[in-house]
Each structure stands twice: as C-alpha cells, then as structure tokens.
Amino acid sequence: MLARMAWFNYHHLLYFWTVAREGSIARACGQLHLTQPTISAQLRSLEKALGAKLFDRVGRNLVLTETGRVVYRYADEIFTLGRELQDTLQGRPPGRPLRLVVGVADTLPTPIAYRLIEPALRLPEPVQVVCERSKLEELLTRLAVHTLDVVLADAPISPALKVRAFNHLLGECGISFFGTPGLVAAHRRGFPRSLDGAPVLLPAENTVLRRSLEQWFEAERIRPVVRGEFADPTLLKVFGQNGAGLFAVRSAVERETRRQFRVRLLGRVESIRERFYAISVERKLKHPAVVAITAAAREKLFA
C-alpha cells in the first residue's frame, strides 16, 4: 500500500473530484479543458494508485462505489480547504475579478433576483457574477459539492433534504395585486373582498406563492375564478397585462411590475408574508459578494 501511495497524484484526484461533481466525464471535460481519453486515463491511474475501483457504470451514468464515496469526501475537503487558503492569502492575480457563482431558484422572481445580486457588482473590487437558475433541490445538491457559492430562494432549505447548509433570512414583504385599468376599476371597491368571484391568474401548484395565496383565500373565504395557472411567472404577467385576470406579485417588485407590464395596482395584502433566503454551506457568511448581497437586502430592499 505504501508503494502505491508513493505515486499518489493530486492532479488525478482533481480530475476524479470534478467527474464526481459533474456526474460524467463529458461534462468534466468542459470544466478541465481536457479530452475524454485523457481524463479516463487519469482516472484509471488514480484507481491503480489507490488499489480500488472508484466508479461503476450504470447505463450511461457513472456512479461512485463505496470506496469512491470515501475518496470523494476527502477530495472535497482537500479542495475546499485549498480554495479557502487561496482566498485567505488573497492569491488572485492582480486585475482578476472575484468570482461569485449564484444559484437562483426558479420560483424566485427575476426582478427580485436582480435586486438581490446587483449590490455585489458595486463592491470596490471587480466581481464576476455567474448566475444559474434551476429548481431549488438541484441547486442545493450543487451547493453541497461547492460548485455554487450561494443559493437565493423564496423558501428555506427543508429539513427533509440531506444537505448540510444554512438559511440566512434576507427579509420579507407582503403581496400586491395588479391588473389592467378596467379590471382594477371593477374590483377596487371593497378590496380584498372584491376578489371573491374575480378572474385571477395563479402561479403553478406547489410553489411558495401559490400555497400562500390558497391559504389566504381559504382563511378569508374568498373564491376567485381561476382563469389560468402558469409555471412561467413572466408569461403569467403577460396574460395579466392583456386583461386575462388579476394577478399577485411580491410587494418588493411593485415598481418594476408596474413599469414593465403597464398594469395598475389594485391593492396590497400585508398579512401574506413572503420570505427570501440566502442559503450557504457556511454558518457565518465569508464571501465578500455574498456579504454585500445580504447586507443590501436587509438594509434596503426589505427594510
């Protein structure tokens, strides 16, 4: 075993770690800028050095073996510590921007995502922002293996997910209802009771905003006429812009909604509270850009 470990190559470990993170050799090629035969050969060299198989092939996918999972945990810690060392020593070459990779939950409104991230671009040092939008569960999986610096979402991480991460509350706001001038004029009197029987457009089922609205309708005994359900928030607003029904947005983006879609405010519901989170693997936030995002959100956006 000592003879084998004498030839242990940390470049090979990096290639293994990247393949495990990306889930395939093909995707790892893009990250490492190497060809598939080269990475495959390096993986075989690492397996030979360790004296154990690291991957099993299941269909077209590579799945870590039991030994592979052990090696991955150590590799993840090694390269995480290496990144922390670089950050601590401020080892970035002069002029190279600080990189921030942000995961944005697909249920988080685009205007809110922009207003959350934008303060990072106003830091004294240059920041390069990489935004990736997907379902929260997928983003949290990537956060766990350190391919994302932070996840921005409208829901906290669920205890049911076996991901070690921490919720950082950014703030909260109420809900605002919008519509065309004609619909708003017809339902302004007696709001919010005027929503009973009114045409409305709703977000897709199993979204945070949809659940909040349904709970509120039930509690207030309001029975609107649902004219449409939309997974795409922008498409929902376009239908609302053209008179298909009234719709709700988070009050933090009232101004952007009014300006972009040329609709009118019907009224606000402050009893519905929508919360927003930065989710990280750190209990105490350290990345300067993430610290700037949380500070601006708490002091300005949701103040």
Secondary structure, 3 states (H helix, E strand, C coil): CHHHHCCCCHHHHHHHHHHHHHCCHHHHHHHHCCCHHHHHHHHHHHHHHHCCCCEEEECCEEEECHHHHHHHHHHHHHHHHHHHHHHHHCCCCCCCCEEEEEEEECCCCHHHHHHHHHHHHHCCCCEEEEEEEECHHHHHHHHHCCCCCEEEECCCCCCCCCCCCEEEEEEEEEEEEEECHHHHHHHCCCCCHHHCCCEEEEECCCCHHHHHHHHHHHHHCCCCEEEEEECCHHHHHHHHHCCCCEEEEEHHHHHHHHHHHCCEEEEEEEEEEEEEEEEECCCCCCCHHHHHHHHHHHHHHCC
